[in-house]
Amino acid sequence: MDDRTIIGWASEIAKAGTAYYSGEDYSDSNGQQRYFKCFVTDGIVCQEKWAQLNNPRVLVILRETREQFDYCRSDIGGNIFDLTKYLTKPNDEYKFEWNTPKSTYRPVKEWIETIFKKYGYDIPKNNNIFEHVAVMNLKKTPGGATHDNKLGKFCKDFKERLYKQIHEINPKIIILANEYNNFFKKIMKDHIACDEMKHVQSNRKDPSPLGLYICKQCSLKTSPLLVFNAYHPCTNRTTAEDFQILLDQYDPKK
């Protein structure tokens, strides 16, 4: 998103008052200010690495970010924050976060690694893998530990803005965090021919929480578009093994 789009969208949300905000700003026990009443921009983390030859162009679509810290404040100014500032932290700063039981980005990292390996896309050993992908939240304002009904309202009210962002990112592969309904039935409803989608289910022995949708007719630039629908990563119910099983089943020639 360009600065003008971000500022306009943030202003529209702010004028709506509490309609899209899920909490009140506060100071935590360490004296750090935490922000709910803000706009969080996201998308391609590093344009240069996204454009590299053979990059599978993976877009991870999550629900909403958590409360924001000052170090993630956008250069645009105002009450605008930037998810890419969080995702471009050095790898050593992620060690604690990636090893917590409720981590969002530890499982996502493993999913991305599985896809990259399948497509033969190698990144330098010490690279931050998130600099090679795009990450966006459907709801551009922070939520709490659990999402509320504001997420669905946000997707309905801003479906064209969200579609435009996805179109501009131009992914080849999308990973959904258990957001099939919001993605397919709200945002992409008028942009994907559902009768041309093929669902491939993972064949893990235990009930599998992962499906692959092959979208052959889509108004995005890439065809076919591959969409993985996984459980939210913090549940630990979808594994890298699930992605491997589905990728082994998928034959792009069919």
C-alpha positions in Angstrom: 0.0 0.0 0.0 1.2 3.5 -0.8 1.3 6.2 1.9 -1.8 8.0 0.6 -3.9 4.8 0.8 -2.6 4.0 4.3 -3.4 7.5 5.6 -6.9 7.5 4.0 -7.7 4.0 5.3 -6.4 4.9 8.8 -8.4 8.1 8.9 -11.6 6.3 7.9 -11.2 3.8 10.7 -10.4 6.5 13.2 -13.6 8.4 12.3 -15.7 5.3 12.9 -14.8 5.4 16.6 -15.0 2.1 18.4 -16.4 0.2 15.4 -13.1 -1.4 14.5 -11.1 -1.1 17.7 -10.9 -4.1 20.0 -9.5 -2.5 23.1 -8.1 0.6 24.8 -4.5 1.8 24.8 -2.7 1.0 28.1 0.7 0.9 29.8 1.9 -2.6 30.6 3.7 -3.8 33.8 7.1 -2.8 32.3 5.9 0.7 31.7 5.7 0.3 27.9 2.8 1.8 26.0 0.6 -0.6 24.2 -1.7 0.6 21.4 -5.1 -0.7 20.2 -6.4 2.5 18.7 -4.2 2.5 15.6 -3.8 1.3 12.0 -1.3 -1.4 11.2 0.0 -1.5 7.7 1.5 -4.7 6.3 2.3 -6.6 3.0 5.5 -7.4 1.2 8.3 -7.4 3.8 11.2 -6.7 1.4 10.5 -5.7 -2.2 14.0 -6.7 -3.4 13.8 -10.2 -2.0 10.2 -10.7 -3.0 11.3 -9.9 -6.6 14.1 -12.4 -6.7 14.2 -15.0 -9.4 12.3 -18.2 -8.5 10.7 -16.8 -5.4 7.4 -18.7 -4.9 5.9 -15.5 -3.7 4.1 -16.7 -0.5 1.5 -14.4 1.1 0.6 -15.3 4.7 -2.9 -14.0 5.6 -3.5 -13.7 9.4 -6.5 -12.4 11.3 -5.2 -9.4 13.2 -2.1 -8.3 15.0 -1.6 -7.8 18.7 -1.3 -4.5 20.5 1.5 -2.4 19.1 4.8 -1.2 20.6 6.4 2.2 19.8 9.3 0.5 17.9 6.8 -0.6 15.3 5.5 2.9 14.6 5.4 3.7 10.9 7.7 6.4 9.4 4.4 7.9 8.1 3.7 9.2 11.5 0.5 9.6 13.4 -1.1 6.6 14.9 0.1 4.3 12.1 2.2 1.2 12.8 4.1 -1.1 10.5 4.1 -4.9 10.8 7.2 -5.2 8.5 9.2 -3.4 11.2 8.4 -6.3 13.5 9.1 -8.9 10.9 12.5 -7.5 10.0 14.0 -7.8 13.5 17.2 -9.8 13.6 16.8 -13.6 13.9 18.3 -13.6 17.5 15.5 -11.3 18.7 12.9 -14.0 17.6 14.4 -16.9 19.6 12.1 -16.4 22.6 9.0 -15.7 20.6 9.4 -18.6 18.3 9.7 -21.1 21.2 6.7 -20.0 23.2 3.7 -22.5 23.1 1.3 -19.9 21.6 3.8 -18.5 19.1 2.3 -17.4 15.8 5.4 -17.0 13.7 7.3 -20.2 14.7 4.8 -22.5 12.9 4.5 -20.1 10.0 8.2 -20.1 9.6 8.2 -23.9 9.3 5.3 -23.9 6.8 7.2 -21.4 4.6 10.4 -23.4 4.8 8.5 -26.5 3.6 7.1 -24.6 0.6 10.4 -23.0 -0.3 12.1 -26.5 -0.2 9.4 -28.0 -2.5 10.0 -25.2 -5.0 13.8 -25.3 -4.7 14.0 -21.8 -3.5 17.1 -21.5 -1.3 17.7 -18.5 1.0 21.0 -17.7 2.7 21.4 -19.5 6.1 21.4 -16.4 8.2 18.6 -14.6 6.3 15.3 -13.8 8.1 12.9 -15.9 6.1 10.1 -13.4 6.5 12.0 -10.9 4.4 11.2 -13.3 1.4 7.5 -13.3 1.8 4.5 -11.0 2.3 2.4 -11.0 5.5 -0.9 -9.2 6.0 -3.7 -9.2 8.6 -7.3 -9.0 7.4 -8.2 -6.6 10.2 -5.8 -3.6 10.2 -6.4 -2.8 13.9 -5.0 -4.9 16.8 -7.0 -7.5 18.6 -6.6 -9.2 21.9 -5.8 -12.8 22.8 -8.9 -13.9 20.9 -10.5 -12.3 18.0 -14.0 -10.8 18.2 -16.9 -10.1 15.8 -15.1 -6.9 14.6 -13.0 -9.1 12.3 -15.9 -10.3 10.2 -17.3 -6.7 10.1 -14.0 -5.3 9.0 -13.7 -7.9 6.2 -17.2 -7.1 5.0 -16.9 -3.4 5.2 -13.4 -3.2 3.6 -13.5 -6.2 1.2 -12.6 -4.2 -1.9 -9.7 -2.5 -0.1 -8.4 -5.9 1.1 -8.9 -7.4 -2.4 -6.9 -4.5 -3.9 -4.1 -5.1 -1.5 -3.9 -8.8 -2.3 -4.0 -8.0 -6.1 -1.1 -5.5 -5.7 0.9 -8.0 -3.7 0.4 -10.5 -6.6 1.2 -13.8 -4.7 1.5 -17.2 -6.3 0.7 -19.0 -3.1 -1.5 -17.9 -0.1 -1.5 -19.4 3.4 -4.7 -18.7 5.3 -4.9 -18.9 9.1 -8.3 -20.6 9.2 -9.9 -17.8 7.3 -11.7 -19.7 4.5 -15.0 -17.8 4.9 -13.6 -14.3 5.2 -11.2 -14.9 2.2 -13.3 -16.9 -0.2 -16.9 -15.8 0.7 -16.3 -12.1 1.4 -13.1 -10.7 -0.1 -12.6 -13.0 -3.1 -16.3 -13.9 -3.8 -16.5 -11.9 -7.0 -12.9 -12.6 -8.1 -12.5 -16.4 -8.0 -14.6 -18.9 -10.0 -15.4 -21.4 -7.3 -16.4 -24.1 -9.7 -12.8 -24.1 -10.9 -11.4 -24.7 -7.4 -10.0 -28.2 -6.6 -9.7 -29.1 -2.9 -6.9 -31.5 -2.0 -7.1 -32.8 1.6 -4.0 -33.8 3.6 -4.1 -37.6 4.3 -2.6 -37.6 7.8 -4.0 -40.5 9.9 -5.4 -38.1 12.5 -8.0 -35.6 11.4 -6.2 -33.2 9.2 -6.6 -29.4 9.6 -5.2 -28.4 6.3 -6.6 -28.1 2.8 -5.2 -26.9 -0.5 -7.4 -25.1 -3.0 -6.2 -24.8 -6.6 -7.9 -21.8 -8.1 -7.6 -22.0 -11.9 -9.8 -19.0 -12.6 -8.9 -16.0 -10.6 -8.7 -12.3 -11.3 -5.3 -12.1 -9.6 -2.3 -12.1 -12.0 -1.2 -15.7 -11.1 -3.0 -18.8 -12.4 -3.4 -21.2 -10.9 -3.4 -19.6 -7.5 -2.6 -22.1 -4.6 -4.4 -21.4 -1.4 -3.6 -23.4 1.8 -6.2 -23.1 4.6 -4.6 -24.0 7.9 -5.6 -23.8 11.5 -4.3 -20.6 13.1 -0.6 -21.3 13.8 -0.8 -20.6 17.6 -3.0 -23.7 18.0 -0.2 -26.0 16.7 -2.8 -28.1 15.0 -1.3 -27.7 11.5 2.2 -28.9 11.0 4.9 -28.6 8.3 4.3 -32.3 7.7 0.7 -31.4 6.5 2.1 -28.9 4.0 4.6 -31.5 2.8 1.9 -34.1 2.3 -0.3 -31.7 0.3 2.6 -30.5 -1.8 3.6 -34.1 -2.7 0.0 -34.7 -3.8 -0.2 -31.6 -6.0 0.5 -32.0 -9.7 0.6 -28.6 -11.4 0.1 -30.2 -14.8 -3.4 -31.5 -13.9 
